[in-house]
Amino acid sequence: MKKYFLTGLVILLPATVTIAILIFVLNFLTKPFIGFMMKIISQTRIKDLSFYFFTSDQVIHYGSQIIIIIGLVLITLIIGYITQWFFIKSVINVSDSILKKIPIINKVYKTTQDIIKTIFVSDKKSFKQVVLVPFPDKTTYSIGLVSRESPEVCSEAKGAELITVLIPTTPNPTTGFLLMFKKEDLIYLDMKTEDAVKYIVSCGVIIPPVKETKASE
């Protein structure tokens, strides 16, 4: 009985967590517009429809969310396309300059802009290299993800080339420690980032697979 229960848990839990995350993202994106869209749909014939075990209210709600998501995707694509036009690009550049000059707002805007560009636009392979680092002391090691080279002011102050490394915490890898190490103190691992994250999240239970090496001819 215990074996069957654990097997079912292994199958259901990842799917449940995935669905929960998707629902959270869906609700987060559609919440500002859901009331307006539901009001519009309620004035159509859809308000009298029901689908299997979904009531008419649920059909309106979920239908509104689907329409909003499709609309957001289309708007994002359109904005990305029209920004290639010279006039629109000039307007965006002017707006960008204005926002960067407004106190308080400029700090939030600039920081958010830099993070988004680094994650989605930059061609640098941040967080792609897995390393072992001496942490929390010289006698123990932790798995870390290389961010990029440390700021020059830090390397110059230390008199050595420093590398910025993110050390995720267990079992929640979204938090961690951002530390700087000398390049020679890093031990580079032939391990995928997703395998390292799985190892951290599972508290060391899920062991990363060993890559097979080709036999020499």
N, C-alpha and C positions, 0 to 999 in steps of 0.2 A: 504493500500500500504506500509506504513512504517513497519507494522508488518511483512509482507511477505519479505521485504527487509532485516530486521534484522534477520529473521529466516534463510534466504539464506546465510547471512554473517556469522552467527554462524556455519553453515555447511561447507562453503567453506574456510573460513579463516584459521582454524587449518590445513586443508589438504594442502592449498597453502603454509603455513609456513613450514610444514613438508617436502613437495616436494622441496622447495627452499633450505632447510638445506641439504637434501640428495644430491641435485645437486651440492651444494658448496663443500661438502665432496668428492663427486665423481670427480669433476674437480681438486680439490686440490691433490688427490692421484694419478691421472692419468696424470697430466700436464707434469711431467718430462719425461714421456715415450711415450706420445701420438704421437709426430712427427715421432719417429722411427717406432712405430707400424703401423701408417697409411701408411708409405712408403712401408712397407712390404706387407700390405693387398692390396695396390694399384697395386701391381705387380701380383695379382691373378685375377681370374674371378669375384670375388666379386665386383670389381670396376664397372662392367656393370649391377649390380643388383639394383633394386629399390623395395621398399616395401610400398605398399599403398601410403600414402602421403609423404613418406620419399624419398628424392633424393638419388642418388648413393653416393654422397659425405657425406650425413648424415648417410647413412648405414655404410660407412667406418669409420666415426668418432665414432659413438655410438658402433659399433662392436669392434673397437679398445679399447674403454673404458671398455667394458665388459670383453674382453680378458685380459686386464691389471689387472683388479680387481681380476679375477679368478687366474691369475698368482701370484699376491701379496699374496692372501690367501694361495695358495699352498706353496709358498716360506716360508711364516711365519710358516706354519705347519712343513715343512721339517726342518727349522732351529731349531724349538722347539724340534723336535725329535732327530736330530743328536747331539744337545748339551748334550744329556744324555750319549754320548760316552765319555770315559775317555780322549782320545787324544784330541777330539774337545773341551771338557770342559777345558782341560789344556791350549789350545791355546787361548780360550776366556778369561780365567783368566789372562794370560800373557798380552793380549791386553788391558784388563781392567786396569791392574796395570800401563801399559805404559801411557794410556790416563789420568789416575789420577795424573800423575807426570808432565804433560805438562802444563806450566803456562797458565792462562786464560781459555784454553780449559778444564782443569780439573774442574774448577768451574761450567761451564755450564753442563758438562757431569755428574758430581756427583749430582748436583741439579736435573737434569732431571731424572737420574736413581732413586734417592730417591722418587721422586714424582710418577713415574710409578710403582715402587714396592709397595708404600703405597696404591695406588688406585687399582691396579689389582692383587697384590700378597698377600699383608698383610691380615691377618685374623681379624684385628681389625675393629670394627664396627664404623668407623669414619663417621660423618655426618648422623648417623642413629637415633640419639636422638634429639627430638625437645624440646626446653626449652623457658621459658619466662625469660628475663633478664632486670634488671633496667637500661635502656638506652634510651635516652641520659642523663637522670638524675634519681634521686631516686624516683621521683613522676610519671614517665611514664615507660611503659614496651615495649619491642620489642621482636619479635620472632627470635630465634637464633638456630643454629645447632651445637651440641657439636662436636668438632674436636677430642680432646683427652686431657690427662693431660698436663698441662703447663710444660715447662722445669724446672728441679729441681732448677736451679740457680734462677729462678724467684720466685718460691714458698719459697725458703730459704730466699731470700731478703725481701719478704713480711712477712715471719713468719707464713704463712698459706697455706693450700692446694689450689692451683689455677687450674681452668679448662679453657682451651682455647675454645672459642666460636666464630663461624663465624656468623655475622649478615648481611644477604644479603640486598641489596638495592632494592627499588621499582622504576620502574617495571623491571629492569634488575638485576636478581639475580646472575649474573656472577661477579659482583663487590660487595664490602661490606666492613665491618670493622672486623678485627681480634682482639678480645679483650679477656682479662683474668679476670675471676670473682672468688670470693670465692665460694666454693662448696655450702655453705649454702645460698648463694644469688640466686641460680638457682631454678626455679620452673619447674619441669619436667612435660611435657604434654603427654597425651596418644593420640598422633597425628602422622600420617605417614609423612615421609619426603616429599613425593610428594604432599600431601595435603597442607603442609606448604608452599611449593614452589608455588603452584597454588594460594594460598591466597596472597602471596607477589607479584607475577607477575600481578595478577588482581587488585592490589591496594586495596585489601580488599573486592572486589565485590564477589568473589567466596568463600563462607564460608565452611570450612572443615566439613564433615558430622559428626554427633554425633554417637559414637559407641553404639550400643544397648547392654545393660547389661542383662545377663540371670536372669530371675526371680528366686528368691530363692524358693526352694521346701518346 
